[in-house]
């Protein structure tokens, strides 16, 4: 027991004689005794101490200091009683010595000395009295206010002073002037067996939360070295085992632990630690105030926050027939339509309200009284339908001959062409982005939007620190979120159940009931987004900053060892290596994961609206053909009747060349215009 790995402490009964109490018969200090540590009351070598040493040396006729410390304590005790008694009598108090009958210590009739308590109070109030070992001042309990010891270390020459320990004002202070030598002639302090984890078997409890703790697919029940579980925290535990040389057994629990607000009792891992049924809590174990009151935590090994998990955009159920219209919002389309109509109206006004336009309309009005003709655009003033057609053709990048235009009309049309150029360019660029790049807009982008604007159902894991965060937070937004979760009854049993519920709502169209969002710890949800099927994603910034730590019993002696181990691993970059190993998933790999990629092919549903519009246009055109034939049949019948009743050549349906020329000449004379055969058509006659 005096070999290397042990430490021995002795008091002044051994140290005050310089180590002679531990010498052998030859006066030498054996090697196995060297390394003892001891305490010796400090002396300040004041006048009282020197006086006592001189008197004691003369009385004992020896220069040894062996009885000096004991004598100094007795001297100070007598001095304190004498000074207290002097003050007691000086204040005019009467002193009646106590009477001690024979065998008084065993007597049940022993009476308390009335003046004794008052005398003791005077002794405790001493001030400015110098003793051999220092000033005589006491606390209200009768102890010295200042206690100081020398730290002695036994070497081959005897005890030497290596430091000082001082207690004053309820605080201690240790000052070492040199390193201590321990048994075995070593400077390395031995590890106390109470705090040493070497060969100790720890009971570890955990909760399965990927990727921190998961089932080991390579587990072999017949192999004693095979672990049933693996994951981020299991790798951490194995690394700490290498550093601290402990053994462990792992068992599962359902939850980490939450306090019942009614009974105040705990469940889960916290309860196991409180009842001494476990030594270490492992996993995604959040450090919070309530848990810290009943158990201890190590330094954090993972920094995190809360985030929101939502289903991705699903183009298979979100069939947008008119996706080609999505580059512009509905309001912008409405503004473009209004602009087209207004511009067309301005074109008609500019074409017909100028002096030349008014004169032309007057002549044509007079002419129609004599001959039913239809003027072409370069002859007739511009009508509203022609203006709309001209504006629409510009909007879709098609060119038609506008005919002879007046200067105000040209200005209006030029401004419209510039506007359409900008609109078409913006539409083309945005359409390419919308049709070829995966939709990046998320259903919700923040917790506030989820709580106050979205119709999505949302929840979190019950009996978790997340619930405590929302329930006890002072911000109105978090309290409102908690109340809505209770009202919707959307709390789930575990993180796994919440993730499964979000995946299940992937096939539900946006904006309909059945879509679900889950709020939880960011590392667990981030890991879930990297696993197939790649149909979920996180959204919004992190909130509610938290930490994961290892849970231990309250005031556990192992806390320091585990905390120092975690800090050492942080400096080594061990946790970054673990993160890359366990959090990298297939969904973040290039060319893998979800069908939605940055350059996905267009499917039929992306362009089906274009074909719908084409079919509608073809149908309208076919109907107009039928309408034109009906109008033509009605017109020919009417013209035939007019020809029979009138001999006006302008209304004649004859196909003879002579009659055509006569009709042209008559129109020319009556309208006062110089017309050519291509400038107009007489109804019913093609020139």
C-alpha positions in Angstrom: 0.0 0.0 0.0 3.0 2.2 0.1 3.9 1.6 -3.5 3.4 3.6 -6.6 -0.3 4.5 -7.2 -1.1 5.3 -3.6 -1.0 8.5 -1.6 -0.8 8.9 2.2 -1.7 12.0 4.3 -0.5 12.5 7.9 -1.0 15.3 10.5 1.3 17.2 12.8 1.7 14.2 15.1 4.1 12.9 12.4 5.3 16.1 10.8 6.2 18.2 13.8 9.3 16.2 14.6 10.8 16.3 11.2 10.0 12.7 10.3 11.8 11.0 13.2 8.6 9.0 13.8 9.0 7.1 10.6 12.7 6.5 10.7 14.2 3.0 11.0 16.5 1.8 13.8 19.4 3.6 12.2 17.6 6.9 11.9 17.2 6.7 8.2 13.9 7.2 6.4 13.1 4.0 4.3 12.4 4.4 0.6 8.9 3.0 0.9 8.1 5.7 3.4 9.2 8.6 1.2 6.4 10.4 -0.5 4.2 11.0 2.5 2.2 14.2 2.5 1.3 15.9 5.8 0.1 19.1 7.4 1.8 21.3 10.0 0.3 24.4 11.6 2.0 27.5 10.2 4.0 29.8 12.6 4.8 33.4 11.8 7.8 33.5 14.3 6.2 36.3 16.3 7.4 37.5 19.7 5.0 35.2 21.6 6.2 32.2 19.7 9.9 33.0 20.1 9.3 33.6 23.9 7.5 30.2 24.2 10.3 28.4 22.3 13.0 30.0 24.6 11.2 29.1 27.8 10.4 25.6 26.6 14.0 25.0 25.6 15.3 26.1 29.0 12.7 24.0 30.8 13.3 20.8 28.8 17.0 21.5 28.4 16.6 20.5 24.7 16.6 22.4 21.4 14.0 20.0 19.9 10.8 21.6 18.4 8.9 18.3 18.7 6.6 19.5 21.6 6.6 23.1 20.4 3.4 23.0 18.3 1.4 21.2 21.1 2.7 23.6 23.7 1.8 26.6 21.4 -1.8 25.4 21.1 -2.2 24.9 24.8 -0.6 28.3 25.4 -3.0 30.1 23.0 -6.0 28.3 24.5 -5.1 29.4 28.0 -4.4 32.9 26.7 -7.8 33.1 25.0 -9.6 32.0 28.2 -7.6 34.5 30.3 -8.4 37.4 28.0 -12.0 36.5 27.8 -12.3 36.1 31.6 -10.5 39.5 32.0 -13.1 41.2 29.7 -15.9 39.4 31.5 -14.9 40.7 34.9 -14.0 44.1 33.6 -17.6 44.6 32.5 -18.7 44.1 36.1 -20.1 40.6 35.7 -20.1 38.3 38.7 -18.5 34.9 38.4 -19.6 32.0 40.4 -17.4 28.9 39.7 -19.3 25.8 38.8 -19.5 23.0 41.3 -18.7 19.5 40.0 -19.9 16.7 42.2 -18.1 13.3 42.1 -18.8 11.3 38.9 -20.5 14.4 37.5 -19.9 13.2 33.9 -22.2 10.3 34.5 -24.7 12.2 36.5 -28.1 12.8 35.0 -28.6 15.7 37.5 -25.8 17.8 36.0 -26.7 21.5 36.0 -25.6 23.9 33.2 -23.2 26.6 34.4 -25.1 29.9 33.9 -22.1 32.1 33.5 -20.3 29.7 31.1 -22.2 30.7 28.0 -21.6 34.4 28.6 -17.9 33.8 29.2 -17.7 31.8 26.0 -19.3 34.7 24.2 -16.6 37.1 25.5 -13.9 34.7 24.3 -15.4 34.6 20.8 -15.4 38.4 20.7 -11.6 38.7 21.3 -9.9 41.2 19.0 -6.3 42.2 18.7 -4.9 39.5 21.0 -1.6 38.1 19.6 -1.0 34.3 20.2 1.9 32.2 19.4 0.3 30.8 16.2 -1.3 34.1 15.1 -4.0 36.5 16.1 -6.7 35.0 18.4 -10.0 35.7 16.5 -12.9 33.3 16.3 -16.1 32.8 14.4 -19.5 32.7 15.9 -19.1 29.0 16.2 -15.8 29.2 18.1 -13.4 28.3 15.3 -10.3 30.4 14.3 -11.2 32.8 11.6 -7.9 32.2 9.9 -6.5 28.7 9.7 -3.2 28.1 7.9 -1.2 24.9 7.4 2.1 24.2 5.8 2.1 21.3 3.3 4.9 19.0 4.1 6.4 16.3 1.9 8.6 13.5 3.3 11.9 12.8 1.4 15.1 11.1 2.3 16.2 14.1 4.4 12.9 14.4 6.3 9.8 16.6 5.9 10.2 19.7 3.7 7.7 22.5 3.1 6.3 22.5 -0.4 3.3 24.8 0.0 0.7 26.5 2.2 -3.0 26.0 2.6 -5.1 28.8 4.1 -8.7 29.1 5.1 -10.2 32.5 5.6 -13.5 34.3 5.0 -15.1 30.9 4.1 -12.7 30.4 1.2 -9.6 28.2 0.9 -6.4 28.9 -0.9 -3.6 26.5 -1.8 -0.2 27.7 -2.9 2.5 25.1 -3.9 6.1 26.2 -4.2 7.2 22.9 -5.7 5.8 19.6 -6.9 5.1 16.8 -4.5 6.9 13.5 -4.6 4.5 10.6 -4.2 5.3 7.0 -3.1 7.3 5.2 -5.8 9.4 8.3 -6.2 7.0 9.7 -8.9 5.7 13.2 -9.5 2.5 11.9 -11.1 -0.3 12.1 -8.6 -2.2 8.8 -8.2 -5.8 8.6 -9.3 -8.3 8.2 -6.5 -10.2 4.9 -6.9 -13.5 6.7 -6.3 -13.1 8.8 -9.4 -11.1 6.3 -11.5 -13.1 4.8 -14.3 -10.5 2.1 -15.1 -12.2 -1.3 -15.4 -15.5 0.1 -14.1 -18.7 -1.1 -15.7 -21.2 1.7 -16.5 -24.9 1.2 -17.1 -25.7 3.3 -20.2 -29.3 4.0 -21.2 -30.2 5.6 -24.5 -33.1 6.3 -26.9 -33.0 5.3 -30.6 -32.7 8.4 -32.7 -31.0 8.3 -36.0 -28.2 9.0 -36.6 -27.2 9.2 -32.9 -28.2 5.7 -31.9 -29.4 3.1 -34.5 -29.5 -0.7 -34.8 -26.3 -2.2 -35.9 -26.9 -4.2 -39.2 -23.7 -6.2 -38.6 -24.6 -7.2 -35.0 -23.8 -10.8 -34.2 -25.4 -12.1 -31.0 -22.8 -14.9 -30.7 -19.8 -12.4 -30.9 -19.1 -10.8 -27.4 -17.3 -7.9 -29.1 -20.2 -7.1 -31.5 -22.3 -4.1 -30.5 -26.1 -4.2 -30.9 -26.3 -0.5 -31.6 -24.2 1.9 -33.6 -24.4 5.6 -34.5 -22.9 9.0 -33.7 -23.2 8.6 -29.9 -22.0 5.0 -29.9 -18.8 6.1 -31.7 -18.4 8.9 -29.2 -18.8 6.4 -26.3 -16.3 4.0 -27.8 -13.7 6.8 -28.1 -14.3 7.9 -24.5 -13.9 4.3 -23.5 -10.4 4.3 -25.1 -9.5 7.4 -23.2 -10.9 6.4 -19.8 -10.7 2.6 -19.9 -14.2 1.8 -18.7 -16.7 -0.9 -19.7 -20.3 -0.4 -20.4 -23.7 -2.0 -21.2 -26.3 -0.3 -23.3 -30.1 -0.6 -22.8 -32.9 1.3 -24.5 -35.6 3.6 -23.0 -38.6 5.1 -24.7 -37.9 8.8 -23.9 -35.2 11.1 -22.5 -37.4 12.3 -19.7 -39.9 15.1 -18.9 -41.3 16.3 -15.6 -45.0 15.8 -15.0 -46.4 19.3 -14.3 -49.0 17.9 -11.9 -47.0 15.4 -9.8 -43.5 16.7 -10.4 -42.2 13.2 -11.1 -39.9 12.4 -14.0 -39.8 9.6 -16.6 -37.4 8.2 -19.2 -33.7 8.4 -18.8 -33.9 11.2 -16.2 -35.8 8.9 -13.9 -33.3 6.1 -14.4 -30.4 8.4 -13.4 -32.3 9.8 -10.4 -33.1 6.4 -9.0 -29.5 5.1 -9.5 -30.7 2.6 -12.1 -28.2 4.0 -14.7 -24.8 5.7 -14.7 -24.8 7.5 -18.0 -27.6 8.9 -20.3 -26.6 8.8 -24.0 -28.1 10.1 -27.2 -29.7 13.3 -28.4 -30.1 14.4 -24.8 -30.9 18.1 -24.6 -29.4 20.1 -21.7 -32.1 22.3 -20.1 -32.8 24.0 -16.8 -35.3 21.5 -15.4 -33.1 18.5 -16.1 -30.1 20.2 -14.7 -31.8 20.6 -11.3 -32.1 16.8 -10.8 -29.2 15.3 -12.8 -25.8 16.4 -14.0 -24.6 17.0 -17.6 -21.2 17.0 -19.2 -19.9 19.7 -21.5 -21.9 19.8 -24.7 -20.8 17.6 -27.6 -23.3 18.9 -30.1 -24.6 22.4 -30.7 -28.0 22.7 -32.4 -31.3 24.5 -32.7 -34.9 23.7 -33.7 -36.1 23.6 -37.3 -39.2 22.8 -39.3 -39.5 19.6 -41.5 -42.0 19.8 -44.4 -42.8 17.7 -47.5 -41.1 18.7 -50.7 -43.0 20.0 -53.8 -44.5 17.0 -55.5 -45.1 17.7 -59.2 -46.9 14.4 -59.6 -49.8 15.5 -57.5 -49.3 19.3 -58.0 -50.4 19.2 -61.7 -50.3 22.8 -62.8 -52.1 22.7 -66.2 -51.2 26.3 -66.9 -47.6 26.1 -65.7 -46.5 28.1 -68.8 -48.3 31.1 -67.2 -46.4 30.8 -63.9 -43.5 33.2 -64.9 -46.0 36.1 -64.3 -48.3 36.4 -61.4 -52.0 36.7 -62.1 -52.0 40.5 -61.3 -49.3 41.1 -63.9 -51.2 39.1 -66.6 -54.3 41.2 -65.8 -52.3 44.4 -66.1 -50.9 43.3 -69.5 -54.4 42.5 -70.8 -55.6 45.9 -69.6 -52.6 47.6 -71.2 -53.4 45.8 -74.5 -57.0 47.0 -74.5 -56.0 50.6 -73.5 -53.3 50.7 -76.2 -55.7 49.4 -78.8 -58.2 52.0 -77.9 -55.6 54.8 -78.1 -54.6 53.5 -81.6 -58.2 53.7 -82.7 -58.5 57.2 -81.3 -55.3 58.4 -82.9 -56.3 56.9 -86.2 -59.8 58.3 -86.4 -59.8 61.5 -84.5 -57.2 63.4 -86.6 -58.5 65.8 -89.4 -57.5 63.3 -92.1 -59.2 60.4 -90.2 -62.4 62.5 -89.8 -62.5 63.4 -93.5 -62.0 59.9 -94.6 -64.8 58.6 -92.4 -67.2 61.2 -93.8 -66.4 60.3 -97.4 -66.8 56.6 -96.6 -70.1 57.2 -94.9 -71.4 59.0 -97.9 -70.1 56.3 -100.2 -71.8 53.4 -98.3 -75.1 55.0 -99.2 -74.5 54.1 -102.9 -72.3 51.0 -102.8 -71.9 48.2 -100.3 -68.1 47.9 -100.1 -65.6 46.8 -97.5 -62.6 49.0 -97.2 -59.1 47.5 -96.5 -56.9 48.9 -93.7 -54.9 51.2 -95.9 -58.0 52.8 -97.1 -60.5 52.5 -94.2 -59.8 54.0 -90.7 -58.5 51.6 -88.1 -61.2 49.8 -86.1 -61.0 48.4 -82.5 -60.7 44.8 -83.6 -57.9 45.6 -86.1 -56.1 47.5 -83.3 -56.4 44.6 -80.9 -55.1 42.2 -83.5 -52.1 44.5 -84.2 -51.3 44.9 -80.5 -51.7 41.1 -79.8 -49.4 40.2 -82.7 -46.7 42.5 -81.3 -47.1 40.9 -77.9 -46.5 37.4 -79.3 -43.6 38.4 -81.5 -45.5 38.1 -84.7 -45.3 40.9 -87.4 -48.2 42.0 -89.6 -48.4 44.9 -92.0 -50.2 47.8 -90.1 -50.8 49.7 -93.4 -50.6 53.4 -93.8 -50.5 55.0 -90.3 -50.8 58.5 -89.1 -48.0 60.0 -87.0 -49.8 59.9 -83.6 -50.7 56.3 -84.3 -47.1 55.5 -85.1 -45.9 57.1 -81.8 -48.4 55.0 -79.8 -47.5 51.8 -81.6 -43.7 52.4 -81.2 -44.1 52.8 -77.4 -46.2 49.6 -77.3 -43.6 47.7 -79.3 -40.9 48.8 -76.8 -43.0 47.6 -73.9 -43.8 44.3 -75.5 -40.1 43.7 -76.2 -39.3 44.1 -72.5 -42.3 41.9 -71.4 -41.5 39.1 -73.9 -37.8 39.1 -72.9 -38.7 38.9 -69.2 -41.3 36.2 -69.8 -38.9 34.1 -71.9 -36.1 34.2 -69.3 -38.4 33.4 -66.4 -40.2 30.6 -68.3 -36.8 28.9 -68.9 -36.1 29.1 -65.2 -39.5 27.8 -64.1 -39.7 25.0 -66.6 -36.1 23.6 -66.3 -35.2 24.2 -62.7 -36.8 22.4 -59.8 -39.3 24.6 -57.9 -37.4 26.2 -55.0 -40.4 28.0 -53.4 -41.3 26.3 -50.2 -44.7 26.0 -48.7 -43.7 27.8 -45.6 -40.4 29.6 -45.0 -40.6 30.5 -41.2 -42.2 29.5 -38.0 -44.3 32.7 -38.0 -45.7 31.9 -41.5 -46.4 28.3 -40.4 -48.3 29.4 -37.3 -50.2 32.4 -38.5 -50.5 32.2 -42.3 -50.4 28.5 -43.3 -53.2 26.0 -43.2 -50.7 23.1 -42.6 -51.1 21.0 -39.6 -47.9 20.9 -37.5 -46.7 19.3 -34.3 -43.7 18.0 -32.3 -42.7 15.0 -30.1 -44.5 14.8 -26.8 -42.5 14.3 -23.6 -39.6 16.0 -25.2 -37.6 19.2 -24.5 -39.2 20.7 -27.6 -42.6 20.7 -25.9 -41.1 22.3 -22.9 -39.5 25.0 -25.1 -42.8 26.0 -26.6 -44.8 25.7 -23.4 -42.6 27.8 -21.2 -41.2 30.3 -23.6 -42.1 34.0 -23.0 -42.5 34.9 -26.7 -46.1 35.1 -27.8 -45.4 33.3 -31.1 -44.1 30.2 -29.4 -46.9 30.1 -26.9 -49.4 30.5 -29.7 -47.8 27.6 -31.6 -48.1 25.4 -28.5 -51.7 26.2 -28.0 -52.5 25.4 -31.6 -50.7 22.1 -31.4 -52.8 21.2 -28.4 -55.9 22.3 -30.1 -55.1 20.3 -33.3 -54.0 17.3 -31.1 -50.9 17.1 -33.4 -48.3 16.0 -30.8 -46.7 12.7 -31.9 -45.1 9.9 -29.8 -41.6 10.3 -31.1 -39.3 12.0 -33.6 -39.5 8.9 -35.8 -43.3 9.1 -35.8 -43.2 12.8 -36.7 -40.8 12.2 -39.7 -43.0 9.3 -40.9 -46.0 11.5 -40.8 -44.3 14.3 -42.9 -43.3 11.7 -45.5 -46.9 10.4 -45.6 -48.1 13.9 -46.5 -45.8 14.1 -49.5 -48.5 12.8 -51.9 -51.1 15.4 -50.6 -51.4 18.5 -52.9 -50.4 21.8 -51.4 -53.1 23.9 -49.9 -55.3 20.9 -48.9 -55.8 19.2 -45.6 -53.5 16.4 -44.8 -50.2 18.3 -45.2 -48.1 18.0 -42.1 -45.0 19.9 -40.7 -42.9 18.6 -37.9 -40.8 20.8 -35.5 -37.8 19.2 -33.8 -34.1 19.1 -33.2 -32.2 20.2 -36.3 -29.6 17.4 -36.5 -32.2 14.6 -36.4 -34.4 16.3 -39.0 -31.4 17.3 -41.2 -30.4 13.6 -41.2 -33.9 12.5 -42.2 -33.8 14.8 -45.2 -30.7 13.0 -46.5 -32.3 9.6 -46.5 -34.4 8.0 -49.2 -37.0 8.6 -50.3 -35.9 12.2 -50.8 -39.3 13.7 -50.3 -38.9 16.0 -47.3 -36.8 19.1 -46.5 -36.2 21.6 -43.7 -37.2 25.2 -44.0 -36.5 28.5 -42.2 -33.7 29.5 -40.0 -32.8 27.7 -36.8 -34.4 29.0 -33.5 -34.2 28.0 -29.9 -30.4 27.3 -29.6 -29.7 24.2 -27.5 -27.0 21.6 -26.8 -26.7 17.8 -26.4 -24.7 16.4 -23.5 -24.1 13.2 -21.6 -26.4 12.8 -18.6 -25.1 11.6 -15.3 -26.4 11.2 -11.7 -26.5 14.4 -9.7 -23.0 15.4 -8.5 -21.5 12.4 -10.2 -17.8 12.0 -9.7 -17.4 11.0 -13.3 -18.7 14.3 -14.7 -15.3 15.9 -14.8 -13.6 13.0 -16.6 -16.3 12.9 -19.3 -16.3 16.6 -19.7 -12.5 16.8 -20.1 -12.7 14.0 -22.6 -15.3 15.8 -24.7 -13.3 19.0 -24.6 -10.2 17.2 -25.7 -12.1 15.5 -28.6 -13.5 18.9 -29.7 -9.9 20.3 -30.0 -8.9 17.2 -32.0 -11.7 17.8 -34.6 -13.2 14.4 -33.7 -16.8 15.7 -33.8 -16.4 17.1 -37.4 -15.3 13.6 -38.5 -18.3 12.1 -36.8 -20.6 14.6 -38.5 -19.3 13.9 -42.0 -19.6 10.2 -41.4 -23.1 10.0 -40.0 -24.9 13.0 -41.6 -23.9 12.7 -45.2 -26.8 11.1 -47.2 -27.8 10.1 -50.6 -30.1 13.0 -51.2 -27.2 15.4 -51.2 -25.2 13.4 -53.6 -25.0 14.8 -57.2 -27.2 12.9 -59.6 -28.8 10.9 -56.9 -31.9 11.1 -54.7 -35.0 12.8 -55.7 -36.2 12.9 -59.3 -36.3 16.6 -59.1 -32.9 17.8 -60.1 -31.5 21.2 -61.2 -32.0 20.3 -64.9 -34.9 18.0 -65.0 -36.7 17.2 -68.3 -40.1 18.8 -68.9 -43.0 16.4 -68.5 -46.4 16.6 -70.3 -48.0 18.2 -67.3 -45.7 21.2 -67.6 -46.9 22.1 -71.1 -50.4 20.6 -71.2 -51.9 24.0 -70.8 -50.4 25.1 -74.1 -52.1 22.3 -75.9 -55.3 23.1 -74.2 -55.1 26.7 -75.5 -54.3 25.3 -78.9 -57.3 23.1 -78.9 -59.5 25.9 -77.7 -58.2 28.2 -80.4 -58.8 25.5 -83.1 -62.3 25.0 -81.9 -63.1 28.7 -81.9 -61.7 29.0 -85.5 -63.9 26.1 -86.6 -66.9 27.8 -85.1 -66.1 31.1 -86.9 -65.8 29.2 -90.2 -69.3 28.0 -89.7 -70.5 31.4 -88.7 -68.9 33.0 -91.8 -70.6 30.6 -94.1 -73.9 31.3 -92.5 -73.3 35.1 -92.8 -72.2 34.6 -96.4 -75.4 32.6 -97.3 -77.6 35.2 -95.7 -75.7 38.0 -97.5 -75.9 36.4 -101.0 -79.6 35.9 -100.6 -80.0 39.5 -99.6 -77.9 40.8 -102.5 -79.8 38.7 -105.0 -83.0 40.3 -103.9 -81.4 43.8 -104.2 -80.2 43.2 -107.7 -83.6 42.1 -108.9 -85.1 45.3 -107.6 -82.4 47.7 -108.5 -80.2 48.2 -111.6 -77.3 49.9 -109.6 -74.1 48.3 -111.0 -72.5 48.6 -107.5 -74.9 45.9 -106.2 -74.7 43.7 -109.3 -73.3 40.2 -108.9 -72.3 39.9 -112.6 -68.9 38.6 -113.4 -68.4 40.4 -116.7 -65.4 42.5 -117.1 -67.3 45.5 -118.5 -69.6 45.6 -115.6 -66.6 45.4 -113.2 -65.1 48.5 -114.8 -68.3 50.4 -114.7 -68.7 49.6 -111.0 -65.2 50.9 -110.3 -65.8 54.1 -112.2 -69.0 54.8 -110.4 -67.3 54.3 -107.0 -64.5 56.5 -108.1 -66.8 59.3 -109.1 -69.1 59.1 -106.1 -66.3 58.8 -103.4 -63.9 61.2 -105.0 -61.1 58.8 -104.5 -58.4 57.2 -106.7 -58.8 53.6 -106.1 -57.1 50.5 -107.5 -58.3 47.0 -107.9 -56.4 45.8 -104.9 -57.5 48.6 -102.6 -61.0 47.3 -101.9 -63.5 44.5 -102.6 -67.1 44.8 -103.7 -69.0 42.3 -101.6 -69.7 39.2 -103.6 -67.1 40.0 -106.4 -63.4 39.0 -106.1 -61.1 41.3 -108.1 
